[in-house]
Amino acid sequence: MKVTREEVFRLHAQICKALADPSRLLIIVELRHGSRTVSELSRAIGAAQPLTSRHLGILREKGVVRAERDGTFVRYSLSDRRILGAIDLLLDVLASQLARQGLRSSAARRLRPALRSA
């Protein structure tokens, strides 16, 4: 079966929609360090557990994360770690834009080290 160009861009847009929420981006960045439970992720991103579960459901539906049962817990991990490279690239673009706007001294400088150390 041949996938058309339109289908590829439709799928691309769906992944972008999944990434179009700050909490979901924070979840993905937290998963950089390995699998986590909903409880661990909700604490890390500062969101209520039910909201974190909904965000994980969206990320799972779009194939960004996967869930594995670990006893009584479900642990979430990235389906493909290359998504981190995409997020890092976009953060780097954002840091450059902020620097061009004269925000070099605070926000842009804080973003760049986070990319290198995370």
C-alpha positions in Angstrom: 0.0 0.0 0.0 1.4 3.4 -1.0 1.1 6.3 1.4 0.4 9.6 -0.2 2.1 12.9 0.6 -1.2 14.2 2.1 -1.4 11.2 4.4 2.2 11.7 5.6 1.5 15.4 6.4 -1.8 14.5 8.1 0.1 12.0 10.4 2.8 14.7 10.9 0.1 17.2 12.0 -1.3 14.7 14.4 2.0 14.3 16.2 2.4 18.0 16.3 -1.0 18.4 17.9 0.1 15.9 20.5 3.1 18.1 21.2 1.1 21.3 21.2 0.7 21.4 25.0 3.3 22.6 27.5 2.4 19.8 30.0 2.9 17.1 27.3 6.2 18.6 26.3 7.3 18.6 30.0 6.2 14.9 30.2 8.3 14.0 27.2 11.4 15.8 28.6 10.9 14.0 32.0 10.9 10.7 30.2 14.3 11.5 28.8 15.7 10.0 32.0 13.8 6.7 31.7 10.4 5.2 32.4 8.2 6.8 35.0 4.8 6.2 36.6 1.9 8.6 36.4 2.5 9.6 40.0 6.2 10.4 39.4 5.4 12.4 36.2 2.6 14.4 37.9 4.9 15.4 40.7 7.7 16.2 38.2 5.6 18.5 36.0 3.5 19.9 38.9 0.1 18.7 37.5 -2.7 16.7 39.1 -2.5 13.0 38.5 -5.8 12.8 36.5 -4.6 15.6 34.2 -1.3 13.9 33.7 -3.1 10.6 32.9 -5.1 12.4 30.2 -2.0 13.9 28.7 -0.3 10.5 28.7 -3.4 9.0 27.0 -3.0 11.5 24.2 0.7 10.9 23.8 0.1 7.2 23.9 -2.7 7.4 21.3 -0.4 9.3 18.9 2.4 6.8 19.5 4.8 9.1 21.3 4.9 7.1 24.6 4.2 3.5 25.4 2.9 2.0 28.7 4.1 -1.2 30.3 2.7 -2.8 33.4 5.1 -3.1 36.3 3.3 -5.0 39.1 0.5 -2.7 40.2 1.9 0.3 38.4 2.0 1.3 34.8 5.3 2.8 33.6 5.5 5.1 30.7 8.5 5.5 28.4 9.2 7.2 25.0 8.3 5.1 22.0 11.1 6.7 20.0 13.8 8.7 21.7 14.4 10.7 18.5 11.4 12.9 19.6 13.8 14.4 22.1 16.0 15.6 19.3 13.0 17.3 17.7 12.1 19.0 20.9 15.7 20.1 21.6 15.9 21.5 18.1 12.7 23.5 18.6 13.9 24.8 22.0 17.2 25.8 20.4 15.3 27.8 17.7 13.2 29.4 20.5 16.3 30.3 22.4 17.7 32.0 19.3 14.5 33.9 18.7 14.5 35.1 22.3 18.1 36.2 22.0 17.3 38.2 18.9 14.5 39.9 20.8 16.9 41.1 23.4 16.0 38.5 26.1 19.5 37.1 26.0 20.2 37.8 29.7 17.6 35.5 31.2 15.3 33.3 29.3 17.4 32.4 26.3 20.5 31.7 28.5 18.5 29.4 30.8 17.1 27.4 27.8 20.4 26.6 26.2 22.1 25.0 29.2 19.0 22.9 29.8 19.3 21.5 26.3 22.9 20.5 26.8 22.6 19.0 30.3 19.2 17.3 29.9 
